[in-house]
């Protein structure tokens, strides 16, 4: 959330974070894999530990969200270099390995990253679901467009 609209996004994210945490808890209890896909935030030599440390210890806007939604040891984690979760990442290979047929997408910035992900060709062969309480209210119209396509 370290960008121009980061503070505004944080205000939208705070009410959603508990819903996303509850959804994650349901997924874990149903033995559904949880996969985090995050920007590398320009840190090209980054890894999971470094990324989480940055979010929790460097005074970034998203720290409260990161504290509640930090990945657990059983979660999967993919760093992406740009807006797409698939282009230039290992996500497609991971989904194949896990034999995933349905994606439940949540996120803070649905206007770019999630729209790119949901419109990638891989999503044509998997079912994509959008949990309405796990999105900023301001993005519901954009998500409605996806539901129609």
TIZA-934148 format. One record per atom (N, C-alpha, C, O): x, y, z; residue in three letters. Coordinates in steps of 0.1 Angstrom, whole numbers, padded with zeros to 4 digits, always signed. Layout:
<nodes>
XYZALA...
</nodes>
This chain:
<nodes>
+0008-0012+0000UNK+0000+0000+0000UNK+0009+0013+0000UNK+0004+0023+0003UNK+0021+0011-0004UNK+0030+0022-0004UNK+0030+0029-0018UNK+0039+0028-0025UNK+0019+0035-0021UNK+0017+0043-0033UNK+0008+0054-0031UNK+0002+0055-0020UNK+0005+0062-0041UNK-0002+0075-0039UNK-0016+0073-0032UNK-0019+0080-0023UNK-0023+0063-0036UNK-0037+0060-0030UNK-0036+0051-0018UNK-0047+0046-0014UNK-0025+0048-0013UNK-0023+0038-0003UNK-0031+0041+0010UNK-0037+0031+0016UNK-0031+0053+0014UNK-0038+0056+0026UNK-0054+0055+0024UNK-0060+0050+0033UNK-0059+0058+0013UNK-0073+0056+0009UNK-0076+0041+0009UNK-0086+0037+0014UNK-0067+0034+0003UNK-0069+0019+0002UNK-0069+0013+0016UNK-0077+0004+0018UNK-0061+0018+0025UNK-0060+0012+0038UNK-0074+0015+0045UNK-0079+0006+0052UNK-0080+0026+0043UNK-0093+0029+0050UNK-0103+0019+0045UNK-0112+0015+0052UNK-0103+0015+0032UNK-0112+0005+0026UNK-0109-0009+0031UNK-0118-0017+0033UNK-0096-0011+0033UNK-0091-0025+0036UNK-0094-0029+0051UNK-0097-0040+0054UNK-0094-0019+0060UNK-0096-0022+0074UNK-0109-0029+0077UNK-0109-0039+0084UNK-0121-0025+0071UNK-0133-0032+0073UNK-0133-0046+0067UNK-0140-0055+0072UNK-0126-0048+0056UNK-0126-0061+0049UNK-0117-0071+0055UNK-0119-0083+0054UNK-0106-0067+0062UNK-0096-0076+0067UNK-0102-0087+0076UNK-0098-0099+0075UNK-0112-0084+0084UNK-0118-0094+0092UNK-0126-0105+0084UNK-0126-0116+0087UNK-0132-0100+0074UNK-0140-0109+0065UNK-0130-0118+0057UNK-0133-0130+0055UNK-0119-0113+0053UNK-0109-0121+0046UNK-0103-0131+0055UNK-0101-0143+0052UNK-0100-0127+0068UNK-0095-0136+0078UNK-0105-0147+0081UNK-0101-0159+0082UNK-0118-0144+0081UNK-0128-0154+0084UNK-0129-0164+0072UNK-0131-0176+0073UNK-0128-0159+0060UNK-0129-0167+0048UNK-0117-0176+0047UNK-0118-0188+0044UNK-0105-0171+0051UNK-0093-0179+0052UNK-0095-0191+0062UNK-0091-0202+0059UNK-0100-0187+0073UNK-0103-0198+0084UNK-0112-0209+0078UNK-0109-0220+0081UNK-0122-0205+0071UNK-0131-0215+0065UNK-0124-0224+0055UNK-0126-0236+0054UNK-0115-0217+0047UNK-0108-0225+0037UNK-0098-0235+0044UNK-0098-0246+0040UNK-0092-0231+0054UNK-0083-0240+0061UNK-0090-0251+0068UNK-0086-0263+0067UNK-0102-0248+0074UNK-0109-0259+0080UNK-0115-0269+0069UNK-0117-0281+0073UNK-0117-0264+0057UNK-0121-0273+0046UNK-0110-0279+0038UNK-0112-0285+0028UNK-0098-0277+0043UNK-0085-0282+0037UNK-0084-0277+0023UNK-0079-0284+0014UNK-0087-0264+0021UNK-0086-0257+0008UNK-0073-0249+0009UNK-0071-0242+0018UNK-0064-0251-0001UNK-0051-0243+0000UNK-0053-0228-0001UNK-0062-0224-0009UNK-0045-0221+0007UNK-0046-0206+0006UNK-0033-0202+0000UNK-0022-0206+0004UNK-0034-0194-0010UNK-0023-0189-0018UNK-0023-0173-0017UNK-0032-0167-0022UNK-0012-0168-0012UNK-0010-0153-0012UNK-0002-0150-0025UNK+0008-0156-0028UNK-0007-0139-0032UNK+0000-0134-0043UNK+0002-0119-0040UNK-0007-0111-0040UNK+0015-0115-0039UNK+0018-0101-0036UNK+0028-0095-0045UNK+0036-0103-0051UNK+0028-0082-0047UNK+0038-0075-0054UNK+0051-0076-0047UNK+0052-0078-0035UNK+0062-0076-0055UNK+0075-0076-0049UNK+0079-0062-0045UNK+0090-0060-0039UNK+0070-0052-0047UNK+0072-0038-0043UNK+0086-0033-0047UNK+0092-0025-0040UNK+0090-0037-0059UNK+0103-0033-0064UNK+0115-0039-0057UNK+0127-0035-0059UNK+0113-0048-0048UNK+0124-0055-0041UNK+0127-0068-0049UNK+0121-0079-0045UNK+0135-0068-0059UNK+0137-0079-0068UNK+0145-0090-0061UNK+0144-0101-0067UNK+0151-0088-0050UNK+0158-0099-0043UNK+0150-0103-0031UNK+0156-0108-0021UNK+0137-0101-0032UNK+0128-0104-0020UNK+0125-0118-0019UNK+0125-0126-0029UNK+0120-0122-0007UNK+0115-0135-0005UNK+0103-0133+0005UNK+0101-0122+0010UNK+0097-0144+0009UNK+0085-0143+0018UNK+0089-0137+0031UNK+0082-0127+0036UNK+0100-0141+0038UNK+0103-0135+0051UNK+0106-0120+0050UNK+0102-0112+0058UNK+0113-0116+0039UNK+0117-0102+0037UNK+0104-0094+0035UNK+0103-0083+0040UNK+0095-0099+0027UNK+0083-0092+0023UNK+0074-0090+0036UNK+0069-0079+0038UNK+0073-0101+0044UNK+0065-0099+0056UNK+0072-0090+0066UNK+0065-0082+0072UNK+0085-0091+0068UNK+0092-0082+0077UNK+0090-0068+0072UNK+0088-0059+0081UNK+0091-0065+0059UNK+0088-0051+0054UNK+0075-0046+0058UNK+0073-0035+0063UNK+0064-0055+0057UNK+0051-0051+0060UNK+0048-0049+0075UNK+0040-0041+0079UNK+0055-0056+0083UNK+0053-0056+0098UNK+0062-0047+0105UNK+0059-0043+0117UNK+0074-0044+0100UNK+0084-0036+0107UNK+0088-0023+0102UNK+0096-0016+0109UNK+0084-0020+0090UNK+0090-0007+0083UNK+0080+0004+0084UNK+0082+0014+0077UNK+0069+0003+0092UNK+0060+0015+0093UNK+0052+0018+0081UNK+0049+0029+0078UNK+0048+0007+0073UNK+0041+0009+0061UNK+0026+0011+0064UNK+0021+0007+0075UNK+0018+0017+0055UNK+0004+0019+0057UNK-0003+0006+0060UNK-0012+0006+0069UNK+0000-0005+0053UNK-0007-0017+0054UNK-0004-0026+0066UNK-0009-0037+0067UNK+0004-0021+0075UNK+0008-0029+0087UNK-0004-0035+0094UNK-0003-0047+0098UNK-0014-0028+0098UNK-0025-0034+0105UNK-0032-0046+0097UNK-0035-0056+0103UNK-0033-0045+0084UNK-0038-0055+0076UNK-0029-0067+0076UNK-0033-0079+0077UNK-0016-0064+0074UNK-0006-0075+0073UNK-0005-0083+0086UNK-0003-0095+0086UNK-0007-0076+0098UNK-0007-0083+0110UNK-0018-0093+0111UNK-0016-0105+0116UNK-0030-0090+0107UNK-0041-0099+0108UNK-0040-0110+0097UNK-0044-0121+0099UNK-0036-0106+0085UNK-0036-0115+0074UNK-0023-0121+0070UNK-0022-0127+0059UNK-0013-0121+0078UNK+0000-0127+0075UNK-0001-0141+0072UNK-0009-0149+0078UNK+0006-0146+0062UNK+0006-0160+0058UNK+0010-0169+0070UNK+0019-0166+0078UNK+0004-0181+0071UNK+0008-0191+0080UNK+0018-0201+0073UNK+0020-0200+0061UNK+0024-0210+0081UNK+0033-0219+0075UNK+0027-0228+0065UNK+0034-0233+0056UNK+0014-0231+0066UNK+0007-0240+0056UNK+0003-0233+0044UNK-0002-0239+0034UNK+0004-0220+0043UNK-0001-0212+0031UNK+0010-0212+0021UNK+0022-0214+0023UNK+0006-0209+0008UNK+0015-0208-0003UNK+0017-0193-0006UNK+0008-0185-0002UNK+0028-0190-0012UNK+0031-0175-0014UNK+0038-0174-0027UNK+0048-0181-0030UNK+0033-0165-0035UNK+0039-0162-0049UNK+0041-0147-0049UNK+0032-0139-0047UNK+0053-0143-0053UNK+0056-0129-0055UNK+0055-0126-0070UNK+0059-0133-0078UNK+0048-0114-0073UNK+0046-0111-0087UNK+0054-0098-0090UNK+0054-0089-0081UNK+0060-0097-0102UNK+0067-0085-0105UNK+0059-0073-0110UNK+0063-0061-0109UNK+0047-0076-0115UNK+0038-0065-0120UNK+0024-0068-0116UNK+0021-0075-0106UNK+0014-0063-0124UNK+0000-0064-0121UNK-0006-0078-0122UNK-0015-0082-0115UNK+0000-0087-0130UNK-0005-0100-0133UNK+0000-0110-0123UNK+0012-0111-0120UNK-0009-0118-0117UNK-0005-0129-0108UNK+0001-0141-0116UNK+0008-0149-0110UNK-0001-0141-0129UNK+0004-0153-0137UNK+0016-0149-0145UNK+0025-0158-0146UNK+0017-0138-0151UNK+0028-0134-0160UNK+0041-0133-0152UNK+0042-0124-0143UNK+0051-0141-0155UNK+0063-0141-0148UNK+0064-0146-0134UNK+0073-0143-0126UNK+0054-0155-0131UNK+0053-0161-0117UNK+0052-0176-0118UNK+0050-0181-0129UNK+0052-0182-0107UNK+0050-0197-0106UNK+0036-0201-0103UNK+0033-0213-0101UNK+0026-0191-0103UNK+0013-0194-0099UNK+0006-0205-0107UNK+0000-0214-0102UNK+0007-0204-0120UNK+0001-0214-0129UNK+0006-0229-0126UNK-0002-0238-0124UNK+0019-0230-0124UNK+0024-0243-0120UNK+0020-0248-0107UNK+0016-0259-0105UNK+0019-0239-0097UNK+0014-0242-0084UNK-0001-0247-0084UNK-0004-0256-0078UNK-0009-0240-0092UNK-0023-0243-0093UNK-0025-0257-0099UNK-0033-0265-0095UNK-0016-0260-0109UNK-0016-0273-0115UNK-0012-0284-0105UNK-0018-0295-0104UNK-0002-0281-0098UNK+0003-0291-0088UNK-0007-0294-0077UNK-0009-0305-0073UNK-0015-0283-0073UNK-0025-0285-0063UNK-0038-0290-0069UNK-0048-0293-0061UNK-0039-0291-0082UNK-0051-0296-0089UNK-0063-0287-0086UNK-0074-0292-0084UNK-0060-0274-0086UNK-0071-0264-0083UNK-0080-0263-0095UNK-0076-0261-0107UNK-0093-0264-0092UNK-0104-0262-0102UNK-0112-0249-0100UNK-0118-0244-0109UNK-0111-0244-0088UNK-0119-0232-0084UNK-0110-0222-0077UNK-0103-0226-0067UNK-0110-0210-0081UNK-0103-0199-0074UNK-0113-0190-0067UNK-0123-0186-0072UNK-0110-0187-0054UNK-0118-0177-0047UNK-0108-0166-0045UNK-0099-0166-0038UNK-0112-0155-0052UNK-0103-0143-0053UNK-0107-0133-0043UNK-0119-0129-0042UNK-0098-0128-0035UNK-0100-0117-0026UNK-0089-0107-0028UNK-0078-0111-0034UNK-0090-0095-0024UNK-0079-0085-0026UNK-0083-0071-0023UNK-0095-0068-0021UNK-0073-0063-0022UNK-0075-0049-0018UNK-0076-0040-0030UNK-0083-0030-0030UNK-0069-0044-0041UNK-0069-0035-0053UNK-0075-0042-0065UNK-0068-0046-0074UNK-0088-0044-0064UNK-0095-0052-0075UNK-0095-0044-0088UNK-0097-0051-0099UNK-0093-0031-0088UNK-0093-0024-0100UNK-0082-0027-0110UNK-0084-0024-0122UNK-0071-0033-0106UNK-0060-0036-0115UNK-0056-0051-0113UNK-0059-0059-0122UNK-0050-0054-0102UNK-0044-0067-0100UNK-0054-0079-0102UNK-0051-0088-0109UNK-0065-0078-0095UNK-0075-0089-0095UNK-0082-0090-0109UNK-0084-0101-0114UNK-0085-0078-0115UNK-0091-0078-0128UNK-0081-0085-0138UNK-0085-0093-0146UNK-0068-0082-0137UNK-0059-0088-0146UNK-0058-0103-0144UNK-0059-0111-0153UNK-0058-0107-0131UNK-0058-0122-0128UNK-0070-0129-0133UNK-0069-0139-0139UNK-0082-0123-0130UNK-0094-0130-0134UNK-0097-0131-0149UNK-0105-0139-0153UNK-0090-0122-0156UNK-0092-0123-0171UNK-0081-0130-0178UNK-0081-0130-0190UNK-0072-0136-0171UNK-0061-0144-0177UNK-0067-0157-0183UNK-0077-0162-0177UNK-0061-0162-0193UNK-0066-0175-0199UNK-0067-0186-0189UNK-0076-0194-0191UNK-0059-0187-0179UNK-0060-0198-0170UNK-0073-0198-0163UNK-0079-0208-0159UNK-0079-0186-0161UNK-0091-0185-0154UNK-0103-0190-0162UNK-0114-0192-0157UNK-0101-0192-0175UNK-0111-0197-0184UNK-0112-0212-0181UNK-0123-0218-0184UNK-0102-0219-0176UNK-0103-0233-0173UNK-0105-0236-0158UNK-0106-0247-0154UNK-0106-0225-0150UNK-0109-0227-0136UNK-0121-0218-0133UNK-0124-0209-0141UNK-0128-0222-0123UNK-0140-0214-0119UNK-0135-0203-0109UNK-0128-0206-0100UNK-0138-0190-0112UNK-0134-0180-0103UNK-0145-0174-0095UNK-0156-0171-0101UNK-0144-0173-0082UNK-0154-0168-0074UNK-0149-0155-0067UNK-0138-0154-0063UNK-0158-0146-0064UNK-0155-0133-0057UNK-0164-0132-0045UNK-0176-0130-0046UNK-0158-0133-0033UNK-0166-0132-0021UNK-0169-0117-0019UNK-0160-0109-0017UNK-0182-0113-0018UNK-0185-0099-0018UNK-0180-0092-0006UNK-0178-0080-0006UNK-0179-0098+0006UNK-0174-0091+0018UNK-0159-0090+0018UNK-0154-0084+0028UNK-0152-0095+0008UNK-0138-0095+0008UNK-0132-0085-0002UNK-0121-0087-0007UNK-0140-0075-0005UNK-0136-0065-0015UNK-0140-0052-0010UNK-0150-0050-0003UNK-0133-0041-0015UNK-0137-0028-0011UNK-0151-0025-0018UNK-0153-0029-0029UNK-0159-0018-0011UNK-0173-0015-0016UNK-0172-0008-0029UNK-0180-0009-0038UNK-0161+0001-0031UNK-0160+0009-0043UNK-0157+0000-0055UNK-0158+0005-0067UNK-0153-0012-0053UNK-0149-0021-0065UNK-0160-0030-0069UNK-0159-0038-0078UNK-0172-0030-0062UNK-0183-0039-0065UNK-0188-0038-0080UNK-0191-0048-0086UNK-0188-0026-0085UNK-0193-0024-0099UNK-0183-0031-0109UNK-0187-0037-0119UNK-0170-0030-0106UNK-0160-0036-0115UNK-0161-0051-0114UNK-0160-0058-0124UNK-0164-0056-0102UNK-0165-0071-0100UNK-0178-0076-0107UNK-0179-0087-0112UNK-0189-0067-0107UNK-0201-0071-0113UNK-0199-0073-0128UNK-0205-0082-0134UNK-0190-0065-0134UNK-0187-0067-0148UNK-0181-0081-0150UNK-0184-0087-0160UNK-0172-0085-0141UNK-0166-0098-0143UNK-0176-0109-0141UNK-0176-0119-0148UNK-0186-0108-0132UNK-0196-0118-0130UNK-0204-0120-0143UNK-0209-0131-0145UNK-0206-0110-0151UNK-0214-0111-0163UNK-0206-0117-0174UNK-0212-0123-0183UNK-0193-0117-0174UNK-0185-0122-0185UNK-0182-0137-0183UNK-0176-0143-0192UNK
</nodes>
